[in-house]
Amino acid sequence: MSAVHNPSIHSIDDASDRAPSTRGPWVVWALLVAATALTSIVLKDAVEHAWALFALFALAAAKVLAVLLEFVELSVATSSLRWAVLGWAVIVPALLGATIAVQR
């Protein structure tokens, strides 16, 4: 019995239809460097620690998302995998920041 291609059995959000990001690694790398510099500025000039903590974890989440989407090529993954990993990348820093803020 030969295998017959049946498009109805494939997932609608099949990753093979999407192309990788065209931003290029250099643009993402430059944004990561800028975010790291901004982190240093926030740490140095922080007036209130709660806002500095929020800014640090927001920058960390943004950096993780940039790395996952560009260098891990999560942008071409299936939508369920992409949402699971991106959700983790946002929820974990948020929970860490909330835990530290509550302890202060």
Backbone bond lengths (Angstrom), bond angles and torsions (degrees), N, CA, C in turn:
res aa  C-N    CA-C-N  psi(-1)  N-CA   C-N-CA  omega(-1)  CA-C   N-CA-C  phi
1 M - - - 1.440 - - 1.529 107.90 -
2 S 1.305 117.20 128.24 1.456 120.33 -178.98 1.522 110.33 -90.42
3 A 1.315 113.84 152.08 1.460 119.17 179.34 1.529 108.77 -77.37
4 V 1.304 115.22 131.23 1.454 121.10 -179.99 1.519 108.01 -110.81
5 H 1.327 115.62 133.69 1.461 120.17 179.45 1.522 108.72 -75.73
6 N 1.301 115.97 116.02 1.459 121.70 179.21 1.521 107.94 -118.01
7 P 1.336 119.55 103.05 1.465 121.09 -175.67 1.524 113.43 -64.29
8 S 1.302 117.77 -19.05 1.463 119.53 -178.38 1.521 112.74 -72.22
9 I 1.330 118.48 -18.01 1.463 119.52 -179.21 1.517 112.59 -91.31
10 H 1.326 117.91 -6.44 1.459 120.86 179.63 1.518 110.16 -89.16
11 S 1.286 115.53 151.47 1.461 121.37 178.88 1.519 110.74 -65.59
12 I 1.314 115.67 144.48 1.458 120.66 178.86 1.513 110.78 -64.76
13 D 1.326 116.35 -36.51 1.459 119.16 -177.74 1.527 111.11 -96.45
14 D 1.309 116.59 44.99 1.458 122.03 179.05 1.525 109.87 -61.25
15 A 1.321 116.51 128.03 1.463 121.77 -174.41 1.525 112.88 -69.17
16 S 1.312 118.55 -17.77 1.460 119.94 -176.76 1.524 112.70 -67.96
17 D 1.336 117.90 -16.49 1.458 121.18 179.88 1.517 112.97 -84.15
18 R 1.316 118.69 -13.18 1.457 121.69 -176.42 1.520 110.14 -101.96
19 A 1.312 114.60 140.74 1.467 120.36 178.07 1.519 109.15 -91.92
20 P 1.332 117.55 151.97 1.468 120.08 175.48 1.526 110.76 -61.49
21 S 1.289 115.16 165.27 1.461 121.53 -179.02 1.526 110.92 -59.76
22 T 1.328 115.07 144.77 1.461 119.48 178.18 1.524 111.65 -103.75
23 R 1.341 116.95 5.70 1.471 119.84 179.87 1.514 111.43 -63.20
24 G 1.271 116.28 -35.76 1.454 120.04 -178.51 1.510 111.74 90.01
25 P 1.305 115.38 144.80 1.464 119.07 -177.56 1.519 113.74 -66.13
26 W 1.342 117.94 -26.26 1.466 119.50 -178.13 1.517 112.17 -68.67
27 V 1.314 117.15 -36.51 1.466 120.77 178.52 1.525 109.62 -66.84
28 V 1.317 116.10 -45.37 1.469 120.26 179.37 1.521 109.89 -65.23
29 W 1.317 116.77 -40.32 1.464 120.20 178.52 1.528 110.26 -60.97
30 A 1.327 117.34 -43.52 1.472 121.34 179.11 1.531 110.52 -63.14
31 L 1.328 117.08 -40.17 1.467 120.22 177.06 1.524 111.75 -65.56
32 L 1.318 116.93 -36.93 1.471 120.29 177.39 1.532 111.05 -66.03
33 V 1.317 116.49 -40.62 1.462 120.21 177.50 1.525 110.07 -64.09
34 A 1.336 116.73 -43.54 1.463 120.53 178.80 1.530 110.99 -63.39
35 A 1.325 117.47 -40.33 1.462 120.72 178.74 1.525 110.78 -66.01
36 T 1.320 117.22 -36.77 1.468 120.55 177.28 1.525 110.30 -66.33
37 A 1.324 117.02 -41.54 1.466 120.36 177.00 1.526 110.51 -63.82
38 L 1.319 116.74 -40.70 1.457 120.96 177.81 1.521 111.03 -63.37
39 T 1.319 116.89 -36.25 1.463 120.80 175.94 1.522 110.52 -60.69
40 S 1.320 116.83 -43.48 1.466 120.64 178.39 1.523 111.50 -63.48
41 I 1.324 116.52 -40.07 1.467 120.54 178.74 1.520 110.59 -64.93
42 V 1.326 116.68 -42.78 1.468 120.71 179.11 1.523 110.33 -61.72
43 L 1.329 116.86 -42.81 1.462 120.02 179.66 1.524 111.98 -65.57
44 K 1.313 116.19 -38.91 1.463 120.73 -176.14 1.531 111.86 -73.00
45 D 1.317 116.75 -43.54 1.456 121.52 -172.19 1.527 113.76 -106.11
46 A 1.307 118.14 19.55 1.470 120.93 -176.94 1.524 110.42 -67.45
47 V 1.324 114.62 124.32 1.462 120.33 177.60 1.519 109.27 -86.03
48 E 1.307 115.76 -47.64 1.455 120.85 -179.74 1.526 108.66 -118.92
49 H 1.323 115.87 129.31 1.458 120.22 -174.23 1.525 113.30 -65.71
50 A 1.318 118.33 -32.66 1.466 120.49 -179.06 1.526 110.88 -63.94
51 W 1.347 117.44 -43.33 1.459 120.23 178.26 1.517 111.50 -70.05
52 A 1.312 116.93 -35.84 1.464 120.23 177.70 1.528 110.21 -64.24
53 L 1.316 115.70 -40.98 1.463 120.03 178.82 1.522 110.45 -63.94
54 F 1.326 116.47 -44.75 1.465 120.26 177.78 1.526 110.46 -59.66
55 A 1.322 117.27 -45.53 1.464 121.55 -179.08 1.530 111.30 -63.53
56 L 1.330 116.71 -40.46 1.464 119.83 -179.94 1.522 111.94 -64.07
57 F 1.331 116.48 -44.55 1.460 119.23 -179.74 1.528 111.64 -71.64
58 A 1.319 118.12 -32.61 1.467 120.78 175.61 1.530 110.09 -66.10
59 L 1.321 116.94 -42.72 1.465 120.50 177.01 1.528 111.23 -65.17
60 A 1.324 116.63 -39.43 1.470 119.81 178.29 1.526 110.49 -63.12
61 A 1.320 116.90 -43.30 1.466 120.02 178.81 1.527 110.65 -63.55
62 A 1.321 117.28 -41.41 1.467 120.78 178.98 1.529 111.19 -63.56
63 K 1.323 116.64 -39.58 1.459 120.27 178.94 1.528 111.35 -66.99
64 V 1.325 116.18 -40.93 1.472 120.00 177.73 1.525 109.94 -62.60
65 L 1.321 116.62 -44.55 1.466 120.25 179.56 1.530 111.16 -61.75
66 A 1.328 117.44 -41.68 1.462 120.80 179.21 1.522 111.29 -62.45
67 V 1.313 116.59 -43.58 1.470 120.44 179.76 1.527 110.41 -65.68
68 L 1.330 116.80 -44.68 1.465 119.69 -179.29 1.524 111.96 -63.16
69 L 1.313 116.74 -43.35 1.456 119.24 -176.62 1.526 113.24 -73.06
70 E 1.328 117.29 -36.78 1.461 119.47 -175.35 1.524 112.87 -92.41
71 F 1.318 117.65 -52.70 1.463 120.48 -170.99 1.527 113.26 -88.93
72 V 1.320 117.69 -28.90 1.464 120.92 176.65 1.524 109.90 -91.00
73 E 1.336 115.75 -8.44 1.457 124.28 -179.92 1.520 112.10 56.26
74 L 1.306 114.41 42.19 1.457 120.18 177.41 1.526 110.97 -68.68
75 S 1.325 116.54 -18.24 1.466 120.17 -179.71 1.529 112.23 -65.95
76 V 1.319 118.22 -18.83 1.466 120.59 178.18 1.517 112.46 -104.91
77 A 1.316 117.21 7.28 1.462 120.81 177.74 1.527 109.81 -78.49
78 T 1.309 115.90 168.71 1.461 119.25 176.04 1.519 109.20 -64.22
79 S 1.304 116.11 154.54 1.467 119.09 -174.37 1.526 112.20 -64.37
80 S 1.319 118.36 -34.27 1.469 119.32 179.84 1.524 111.22 -66.47
81 L 1.318 117.92 -42.18 1.466 121.16 177.40 1.522 110.34 -67.02
82 R 1.326 115.99 -42.79 1.462 120.60 -179.74 1.529 110.58 -60.70
83 W 1.327 118.19 -46.62 1.465 120.84 -179.73 1.518 111.76 -65.76
84 A 1.334 117.55 -37.41 1.465 120.48 179.34 1.529 110.96 -64.50
85 V 1.316 117.23 -47.17 1.463 120.99 -178.06 1.527 111.30 -70.81
86 L 1.329 117.52 -41.63 1.455 119.89 178.86 1.524 111.10 -67.03
87 G 1.318 116.62 -36.41 1.466 120.17 175.40 1.515 111.23 -61.70
88 W 1.330 116.11 -43.57 1.464 120.49 177.52 1.522 110.51 -61.55
89 A 1.329 116.21 -41.40 1.468 120.63 -177.33 1.525 112.57 -67.63
90 V 1.310 117.79 -21.28 1.462 121.04 177.83 1.529 110.93 -95.92
91 I 1.324 116.43 -41.19 1.473 120.61 -175.42 1.523 112.18 -68.83
92 V 1.318 118.08 -42.16 1.473 120.56 -177.12 1.533 112.09 -61.56
93 P 1.341 119.96 -50.84 1.473 117.55 176.72 1.526 112.94 -62.95
94 A 1.332 117.26 -34.95 1.470 119.90 178.51 1.526 110.90 -63.92
95 L 1.325 116.88 -43.52 1.462 120.36 178.78 1.535 111.75 -66.82
96 L 1.313 116.21 -40.52 1.479 118.97 177.70 1.522 111.17 -63.74
97 G 1.321 116.33 -44.71 1.453 119.71 178.25 1.516 112.76 -63.25
98 A 1.332 116.67 -41.58 1.469 120.46 178.96 1.517 110.74 -65.75
99 T 1.321 117.39 -40.31 1.457 120.63 179.67 1.521 111.23 -63.71
100 I 1.311 117.46 -44.24 1.464 120.60 179.27 1.514 110.84 -67.94
101 A 1.334 117.25 -39.83 1.469 119.91 179.74 1.523 111.94 -64.91
102 V 1.310 117.49 -36.62 1.470 121.26 179.92 1.523 110.63 -70.10
103 Q 1.324 117.26 -33.80 1.462 120.46 -178.97 1.512 112.97 -73.33
104 R 1.310 118.71 -18.94 1.473 121.63 -177.88 1.471 111.73 -82.40
